[in-house]
Amino acid sequence: MIAVTRLNGTPMWLNALLIETVEETPDTYITLVTGKRFIVLEKSAEIIRLVNQYYTEIGIHAATIKAHQTEELS
C-alpha cells in the first residue's frame, strides 16, 4: 500500500499493485485497473517514486529487473 492525500487533505492508502495509470493534468489522477479514479495532492513523480519503493520493499522490482536481464541474454 502507498499513502496518498485526497484533495480535501485526508490520507488514503492505495494498493500499488492495482494502479494502471498516473496522470498529471495539472491535478494528479490515479486510475486503478478496476476503473476507479482518484485525484490526489501528490505529483505524478512522487506517486511513481512511492510505487517503485513499494515494489522494491516487496521484492517485485528485483524480480522484474532479473527477468529483464534474462531476456536480454537470450
Backbone bond lengths (Angstrom), bond angles and torsions (degrees), N, CA, C in turn:
res aa  C-N    CA-C-N  psi(-1)  N-CA   C-N-CA  omega(-1)  CA-C   N-CA-C  phi
1 M - - - 1.446 - - 1.533 108.93 -
2 I 1.321 114.99 144.56 1.463 119.91 173.94 1.529 108.12 -118.54
3 A 1.326 115.81 146.20 1.458 121.44 179.08 1.526 109.43 -92.55
4 V 1.328 115.64 129.28 1.457 122.24 175.60 1.525 107.76 -132.06
5 T 1.328 116.19 171.25 1.462 120.85 -177.92 1.515 109.96 -120.79
6 R 1.327 116.01 125.37 1.468 120.43 176.03 1.527 109.25 -68.23
7 L 1.326 116.93 165.58 1.460 121.32 -179.42 1.523 112.50 -59.74
8 N 1.346 117.82 -29.49 1.466 120.34 -179.46 1.532 112.28 -83.27
9 G 1.347 117.06 4.22 1.464 121.51 176.23 1.512 115.61 92.33
10 T 1.321 118.18 -3.86 1.462 119.89 179.73 1.522 110.64 -82.26
11 P 1.338 116.69 141.51 1.467 119.31 178.79 1.531 110.96 -75.12
12 M 1.306 114.68 152.43 1.458 121.69 178.00 1.524 107.13 -145.77
13 W 1.318 117.14 145.20 1.453 121.45 178.57 1.524 108.36 -114.92
14 L 1.328 115.43 129.24 1.464 121.76 -178.98 1.523 110.39 -114.16
15 N 1.310 115.52 145.17 1.452 120.93 172.95 1.528 107.22 -75.59
16 A 1.322 116.35 109.16 1.470 121.53 -175.68 1.526 112.32 -62.37
17 L 1.311 117.57 -23.75 1.459 120.38 -179.70 1.534 112.03 -72.18
18 L 1.322 116.67 -15.81 1.463 120.42 -178.97 1.524 113.88 -97.36
19 I 1.340 117.60 -1.07 1.465 120.61 -178.85 1.525 109.81 -75.23
20 E 1.331 114.81 125.07 1.461 120.43 178.15 1.527 110.88 -97.85
21 T 1.338 116.75 -48.44 1.464 119.80 179.81 1.526 110.52 -140.09
22 V 1.331 114.49 155.07 1.460 122.92 172.17 1.522 106.04 -129.86
23 E 1.339 116.53 123.68 1.462 121.68 -178.59 1.515 109.32 -124.33
24 E 1.319 115.79 146.93 1.457 121.30 175.83 1.518 107.82 -125.61
25 T 1.346 116.86 108.71 1.470 120.14 -170.34 1.516 115.06 -140.81
26 P 1.252 132.77 50.80 1.453 128.04 -17.04 1.529 113.01 -77.61
27 D 1.358 118.58 -16.99 1.464 118.87 174.35 1.519 109.14 -66.80
28 T 1.314 116.33 153.35 1.461 120.43 179.31 1.518 109.22 -93.70
29 Y 1.320 115.63 119.23 1.460 122.98 177.79 1.527 108.85 -106.69
30 I 1.316 115.84 132.38 1.463 121.68 173.93 1.513 106.41 -113.20
31 T 1.326 116.65 124.10 1.454 121.80 177.11 1.518 108.71 -110.08
32 L 1.328 115.84 129.05 1.462 121.12 178.36 1.523 109.95 -91.49
33 V 1.311 116.77 163.85 1.467 121.03 179.15 1.526 111.12 -63.93
34 T 1.320 117.54 -18.08 1.462 122.11 177.97 1.528 111.88 -79.09
35 G 1.356 116.68 -10.70 1.448 121.14 -178.29 1.524 113.24 98.47
36 K 1.333 117.01 -12.51 1.463 120.45 177.63 1.515 110.30 -66.75
37 R 1.362 116.36 140.74 1.462 121.17 179.39 1.519 109.17 -122.47
38 F 1.320 115.06 142.82 1.450 122.11 178.21 1.521 108.93 -129.87
39 I 1.332 116.07 143.90 1.456 121.46 172.40 1.520 106.28 -106.64
40 V 1.331 116.17 129.04 1.462 120.73 -176.83 1.529 110.58 -128.80
41 L 1.343 115.56 161.93 1.457 120.96 -179.18 1.527 113.35 -76.59
42 E 1.333 117.62 -29.06 1.462 121.31 -177.83 1.528 110.46 -66.42
43 K 1.323 115.89 147.72 1.466 121.76 175.37 1.526 109.46 -76.26
44 S 1.323 116.52 160.18 1.468 120.82 -176.98 1.532 112.01 -59.86
45 A 1.323 117.73 -38.04 1.472 120.27 179.70 1.525 111.04 -61.18
46 E 1.330 117.29 -36.96 1.460 121.20 178.35 1.529 110.87 -68.97
47 I 1.318 117.08 -40.35 1.467 120.84 178.05 1.525 109.39 -62.45
48 I 1.312 116.95 -44.73 1.469 120.90 179.54 1.529 110.39 -62.55
49 R 1.335 117.11 -40.99 1.463 120.72 177.66 1.536 110.37 -62.39
50 L 1.324 117.27 -43.08 1.466 121.16 179.48 1.532 111.63 -64.03
51 V 1.333 115.76 -40.94 1.469 119.85 179.00 1.525 110.11 -65.37
52 N 1.336 117.43 -45.57 1.468 120.38 178.03 1.523 111.51 -61.35
53 Q 1.329 116.71 -40.72 1.464 120.83 177.60 1.524 110.50 -62.64
54 Y 1.325 117.11 -42.91 1.470 121.24 178.39 1.528 110.43 -63.23
55 Y 1.324 116.87 -45.80 1.463 120.20 178.10 1.521 111.43 -58.56
56 T 1.319 117.07 -40.65 1.460 121.18 178.49 1.522 110.61 -64.23
57 E 1.329 116.54 -42.86 1.463 121.28 -179.34 1.526 112.63 -61.54
58 I 1.325 116.59 -37.22 1.466 118.68 -177.79 1.531 113.09 -95.55
59 G 1.332 116.82 -0.75 1.457 120.59 173.98 1.506 116.07 91.16
60 I 1.312 118.49 1.08 1.470 120.27 179.85 1.519 110.84 -71.83
61 H 1.321 117.57 -38.32 1.462 121.33 -177.73 1.529 110.70 -59.66
62 A 1.334 116.51 -45.97 1.465 120.57 -179.92 1.527 110.60 -65.05
63 A 1.324 117.32 -39.30 1.466 120.75 179.50 1.518 110.73 -65.48
64 T 1.322 117.14 -37.91 1.460 121.36 179.13 1.522 110.89 -66.28
65 I 1.325 116.70 -43.45 1.462 120.93 178.13 1.521 110.07 -62.66
66 K 1.318 117.87 -44.05 1.469 122.65 -179.48 1.529 109.92 -62.09
67 A 1.335 117.47 -43.99 1.461 120.71 179.47 1.525 110.94 -64.68
68 H 1.320 117.33 -39.00 1.458 120.94 178.80 1.528 110.62 -66.08
69 Q 1.331 117.69 -41.41 1.467 121.22 178.52 1.529 110.39 -64.18
70 T 1.316 117.20 -38.99 1.459 121.39 178.52 1.523 110.52 -63.65
71 E 1.337 117.45 -41.27 1.454 121.13 178.37 1.513 112.08 -63.40
72 E 1.337 117.06 -36.45 1.466 120.80 179.81 1.513 111.45 -67.53
73 L 1.317 118.23 -30.23 1.458 121.91 -179.06 1.527 112.03 -75.59
74 S 1.328 116.31 -20.88 1.472 119.83 -177.03 1.497 112.32 -74.07
